[in-house]
Amino acid sequence: MKTLLCVGLFAVIAGVWNAAAQGTVNFANGAAGVNAPVQPILNGAPVEGAGWRAELLIVKADGSSKLIGQPATFEYAELAGYFFGGSVIVPRVEPGTTATFQIRVSDALGTVERFSNPVTVTLGGVKTPPPNLIGLENWASKALTMLPQLAISIAQQTVSRSWSKDLLNAILEFTESLAKPNWVSATEAPQTTGEKLTLTFNMPSFQRYYRLRLP
Amino acid sequence: MPAPSNGVELYKIVNGKFITNSAAGGIWKNPDEKLEPGEGAIVFNPGSRTFTANFRGELLQGDLVNRIPAGLSIKGSLVPQSGPITSGLQLQLSPFDNLYQWKTNRYEVYTYLPNGTWSPSEPLIRLGESFIIRANQSATWSR
């Protein structure tokens, strides 16, 4: 039986394109032409779930990079090592122009990180869908960085900061505000206590933020 | 399809590249352009008023095959049917192939996973709606 049908195969875009359109990219390590799962990083455990995250960085011409979009979480089980962050808007870069990206993978505790190779793509946007990160390479060969851990312990009138003695050149810095930080290096020499280097201060009467800087 | 108001543009993807047809003075720049069954297009309407395009024809019969090339293409169902793209409309792709669906002002990216599911979710296709596919290798969509 023949039947009349009345359909139109269209994706209708109504008046939403403009000259200020921004580029887009598909933030995923599994996509058409891309198959670059993150292999286990610590103790053979899979990179999966909310314990890990991937962040997209745009690499500028001077080599510096800037985080864009929201972090993506990793899939589970047979899809461990993959993340699918979806379309990310690239601020102030027009569709059709090229941009270079790098992905940072780290655990939620901030103890390890690993960077992908840089990937350059022509951005989507307007009528063009976001491109995939073609050229993303196997992660196994990428350097793994153990991020320094800064511990704090508070006694009645003192506060102690400690870190691994392997970080002999690390410099402890502090500031009293994160809104307008003025990082000042601690002048005291840390004391070795077992596997740790420790600096103990008198308890300040105001808030103070600490960081460990590697020269 | 009658030419709509000035400035309306219709985009198709041919051999992985966008081609544009535009309307001016009540006619299309390329009035002979064809839109085959199962093929989709993107319409850009710069105006504030929506318009309706009616398409009439005979319902396709028998075994229907929609060929999906490697790379970018715009596709739609050969059967006038809405529903989830794989469990309802029976589209099977290769692992990590992408489907892009227009959502108001941007494309939503969907990825076909090796386990036969979709990330972030299975796309729901409306009646008469087309979508873009980015396929790693050619495929056939049989109904």
Contacts between the chains, C-beta under 8 A, distances in Angstrom:
chain1	res1	chain2	res2	distance
A	2	B	58	4.9
A	2	B	59	6.3
A	2	B	61	7.6
A	3	B	58	7.3
A	3	B	59	4.3
A	4	B	56	5.8
A	4	B	57	7.4
A	4	B	58	7.2
A	4	B	59	7.6
A	5	B	55	7.7
A	5	B	56	7.1
A	5	B	57	6.3
A	5	B	58	7.7
A	5	B	59	5.4
A	5	B	80	4.8
A	6	B	54	5.6
A	6	B	55	6.3
A	6	B	56	5.6
A	7	B	55	5.8
A	7	B	80	5.2
A	7	B	127	6.1
A	7	B	128	3.7
A	8	B	1	7.6
A	8	B	53	4.9
A	8	B	54	7.2
A	8	B	55	4.7
A	8	B	128	5.2
A	9	B	35	7.0
A	9	B	38	7.7
A	9	B	39	6.8
A	9	B	40	4.4
A	9	B	41	6.8
A	9	B	55	8.0
A	9	B	76	3.5
A	9	B	128	6.0
A	9	B	129	7.3
A	9	B	130	4.3
A	10	B	40	6.9
A	10	B	41	5.8
A	10	B	42	7.2
A	10	B	43	5.2
A	10	B	53	7.2
A	10	B	128	7.0
A	10	B	129	7.3
A	10	B	130	5.9
A	11	B	40	6.8
A	11	B	41	7.7
A	11	B	42	5.0
A	11	B	43	7.4
A	11	B	74	7.6
A	11	B	101	7.5
A	11	B	102	4.2
A	11	B	129	6.6
A	11	B	130	5.3
A	11	B	131	6.6
A	11	B	132	7.8
A	12	B	42	7.9
A	12	B	43	5.0
A	12	B	45	6.6
A	12	B	50	7.8
A	12	B	102	7.7
A	13	B	42	6.2
A	13	B	43	6.6
A	13	B	44	5.0
A	13	B	45	7.0
A	13	B	102	6.2
A	14	B	45	4.7
A	14	B	47	7.9
A	14	B	50	6.6
A	15	B	45	6.2
A	15	B	46	5.4
A	15	B	47	6.5
A	15	B	48	6.3
A	16	B	104	7.1
A	16	B	105	4.3
A	17	B	44	6.5
A	17	B	46	7.8
A	24	B	106	7.2
A	24	B	107	7.4
A	26	B	98	7.0
A	26	B	109	5.2
A	28	B	109	7.5
A	28	B	111	6.4
A	30	B	95	7.7
A	30	B	96	4.6
A	30	B	111	6.3
A	30	B	113	7.6
A	31	B	96	5.4
A	31	B	98	5.7
A	31	B	111	6.0
A	31	B	134	7.8
A	32	B	96	5.9
A	32	B	97	5.0
A	32	B	98	5.1
A	32	B	134	4.4
A	32	B	135	6.2
A	32	B	136	4.6
A	33	B	134	8.0
A	33	B	136	5.8
A	34	B	96	6.8
A	35	B	95	8.0
A	35	B	96	6.2
A	75	B	119	7.5
A	78	B	114	7.1
A	78	B	115	6.2
A	79	B	113	6.5
A	79	B	114	7.4
A	79	B	115	7.2
A	84	B	109	7.9
A	84	B	111	5.4
A	84	B	119	4.2
A	84	B	120	6.7
A	86	B	108	7.4
A	86	B	109	4.9
A	86	B	120	6.9
A	87	B	106	6.3
A	87	B	107	5.9
A	87	B	108	7.2
A	87	B	109	5.0
A	124	B	107	7.4
A	127	B	11	5.5
A	127	B	18	6.4
A	127	B	42	5.6
A	127	B	44	6.9
A	128	B	18	7.1
A	129	B	72	7.5
A	129	B	98	7.6
A	129	B	100	4.0
A	129	B	107	4.7
A	129	B	109	7.3
A	129	B	132	5.3
A	129	B	134	6.9
A	130	B	100	7.8
A	130	B	107	6.4
A	130	B	109	6.2
A	132	B	98	7.0
A	132	B	134	7.2
